[in-house]
Amino acid sequence: MLKSGVNVGAWRLRASNSLTANSDDKPQWTTSGAWLERDLTRWQSELTLGDTFTSGDVFDAVQFQGISLASSDAMLPDSQKGFAPTIRGIARTNAQVTVRQNGYVLYQTYVTPGAFVIDDLYPTASSGNLEVAVKESDGEIRRFTQPYASVTSMQREGSLKYNLVAGRYHSDDASQRPLMMQLSLMRGFAHNLTLFGGLQSAAQYHNLSLGAGQGLGRSRGALAAAVKRPRTGTSRIRSMAGPGSSSTAKVFDSSRHAVHLHRLALFASALCHAERGVFQPG
């Protein structure tokens, strides 16, 4: 598989190509996909036209031909990529704030008297409480613990991740290429809460997904749960559809908290298998 392309101003033309040959045939050059893309710096997003894939954040990624507008993590500074908690505190004087994890210094800064916010921590490879030390100018040191655990769906406080697509679903079967659209959103809130959801829609097919990710506090880890409810009234797009499902993910520092996840999973499953759906097939 070879990728080729050319840049013209802010636009980038890309193509995926392959060269195949055997002893009986002449070499054959084929293009499996071509797309035009450009950055939208003001929105920290990327616009794509042509053959591409939907985001796999909320739904499974599918290939389609059309237009896509999506937030781009590549435009964020390294200190804003991935999930990390927001740390809030109060300094009595001009103070030094040091953040440690497992004894290692992750972050250090100086703050003025009053409330302070640290929202540019780099994500770490492992979960574990953060120990925050506030050293006042008179030598007094105050310490507190910031819980830190995450699952893949969690977003930083205030961050918004989205993907909006419209086009034609790609399938090797030409009879199963309906027009489709998809919208997915992920929003980070205070207290380590993330809400996410999305909608897929095509001819006689609708799929709604809602979920949440939540840090559970000191020494309890984090969990996420999602409920998906597809409805289809035709076999033409059966390859896009599946039964209603619920999913959960967890990171726990203590096994005794697994009961919370089990209860949430039962609740999500009950919602998923409710007899009355959100959408009715067209």
N, C-alpha and C positions, 0 to 999 in steps of 0.2 A: 504494500500500500504506500503510495507516494502522495504527498501533499504539495500542491503548487499554488502560486498566488501572485498578485501584483497589487501595489498600493497606488491610489490616486487621490491625493489630498488626504482628507479625513477618512476616506472609504478604503476598505480592504476586500479584495476579491480573492476567495479561496476555493480550492477544489480538491476532492479526494479521487485519486486515480490509481489504476492498477494495470499491470502488464502481465498477460497470461500467454503461455505457449506450451505446446507439446510436440512430440516428434512428427505428428501428422498434420498439424495446423500451423498457419503462419502466426506470428506474434499478434496478439490483439490488445489494443489499448482501450480501456473503458473508464468512464467517469461515473463514480457511484453517487456523487453529490457535489453540488456547487452552491456557494452562498456569498452574499455581500454583507459586510458588517461595518459598523463604525461606533466609536465611543460617543456617548452623550455626557460630557464631563460635568455639566451643571447638575445633572440628575444622578451622577455616579452610576450610570446605566449603559447598556449596550443594545443597539438596534441591529437585528439580523433579518435579512431577506433571503429566501431560498430554502435549501435543504438543511434542516437542523433538527435538534431534539428539544423536547420540553424539559423543564427543570424536574429533577427527581427529588426535590425537597419534601413535597407533600404527596404527590402521586408518583407512581412508577414512570420513569422517563419513556417517552415514545417518540418515534421519528415522524416528522411531518414536513410538508412543503408549504411555506407561507411566510408570515411575518412574526417576529418575536421581539418583545421589549422586556428586558430583565435587568434587575440590579446587578452590579458587577463588584464582587469582592476585590478584584484586582485593582480597582481604583482607590481602595481604602488604604490608609497607612497601616504598617504592620501592627501597630499598637491597637488597631480597631478590628483586626481580623479575628475570627473565631470568638468563642464565648469566654468572658471573664466577668466577675462580679463588679459592681460599683461600690466603692468604699466611701462611707460618709463618717465624719467625725467633727469634733470641735477642738480648736486650739485656744488655750488661754493667752498665750503670748506668741511671738514669732517662734515657730517650732519646726523640728525635723521629724518627718514621718517616714518610718521604715516598715516595709512589708516583707515578711519572711514566710517561707513554706518549708517545713521539715528542716529548719535551721539555716536554710540558704536565703540570702537576700535577693528578692525579686524586684524590688522597687524602692527608691528613696527620693524624697523631695522635701522642699521647705515651703511652709505655708505661713500666712499672716494670721493674726488673731481672728477668731470667729469660726464659722462653719467652713469646712472644706470638703471637696468631692474629688475622688480619684477615679477616673473613668477611662484611663488609658493603659491599664495593665495588659501585658502580653499574656496570651493563654499559655497554660502549662500542659505538659503531656499527661500529668496525673492529677487526680482529684485529691483534696485534702484541705483542711482548714488553713486559712491564712492568719498569721499572727501579726497584728498591727501595733506598733509602738510609737507613741507621740512623746517626743522629748522636748519639753519646754525650755525656754532660754534660761530659766533659773535652775535647771538641772532635774526638775521633776520629770519622771517618766510614767506615763499611763499606757496600759496595754489592754487590748480587746481582741476578740476573735471574729474573723469574717468567714462564714461557711463558704466552701467552694467545692461544688460538684456539678457536673453537667452531663447531659446526653446530647446527641447530635442535633436535635431539633431546637435546642435552646439558643436564644439570641441575646446580645447585650441590651441593657436597658436603653430605650430610645431608638434602637436600630429597626429598620424596616427592610425586609427582603421580599421581593415580588417577582413574578413572571407572568406576563400576559402574552398569549399566542393566539393566532387565528390562521387557519389554512386548511389543508387537506391531509388527512391521516395517511401515512405511508404504509403500504402493505404490498407484499409480493403478488397478492391476488388483486388484480385490477378491479374486481367487483366489490372489494371491501376497502374503498378509499373515500369515505364520506368527508364532507366539510366538518370542521370541528373548531372549537375554541376552548381555551383553558385559562383560568386565573388562579394563581396561588399567592398567598400572603403569609408572612411570618413577622410578628411584631414582638419586640422585647419590652417588658415593663419592669417597674420597680419590684423589689423583693424577689428577684430571681424568677420571675414569671414570664413565660412566653406563650402567646396564643397563636395558633396557626390554623389555616383552613384553605379550602379551594373548591373550585367548581370546574368540572369537565362537561362539555355538552356537544352532542352531535345529533344527527338524524335519529330520533326515537331512542336516544341514549343520554342519560344524565347521571352524573356521579358527584356527590357532595362528600367532602371530608372536613371534619372539625377535630381539633386536638389542642392539647396544652402540654407544656413542659414546666416543671416546677422544682426549684431547689427546696429541700425539706428542712433546712436549718442545720444547726451544729450537729455534726457526727451522724447525720441521717441520710446524706447523699442526695440524689435527685431522681426524678422519674418523669416519663412522658407517656401519654396515652392518646390514641387517635381512633376515631370511628369513621368508617367509610360506608356509604350507602349508594351503590349503583342501581340504576333502573334502566332496563332496556326492553324494547318491544319488538325487536327484529333480530334476525340472525345475521344480517349483513355486517354488523360491527361486533360480532360476538368476540372477536379477538381482542377488542379493547375492554370488554366487560368482564366482571367476575362477581362472585357472590359477595354479599355484605360481609364486612370483616371489622374486627377490632384489633389493635396492636398496642403493645406496651413495651417500654424500654426502661431499664433501671440502672442506677449506680448507687449501691448502698455500702456505707462503711460498717454497718452492723446488720447481721442477718435477722435480728428480731423485728426489723422494720419491714421485712418482706410482706407481712400481713397487709400493710397499707396498699401495696401494689396489687396483691391478690384481690382485694375488695374493689379496687379501681378497675381491674380487668373484668370482673364480674359485671360491674355497672356498665362498662363500655360494651360488653357483649350483649347485655340486655337491650341497650339502645339499638345496637346493630340489628338484632333480630326482632325488633318491634314490628308488629304486623302492618302498621301504617307507616308509609315512607314519606319522605319530604317531597320527592318528585314523583310524578306519574308519567309513564311512557306516553309519548305523543302519537 
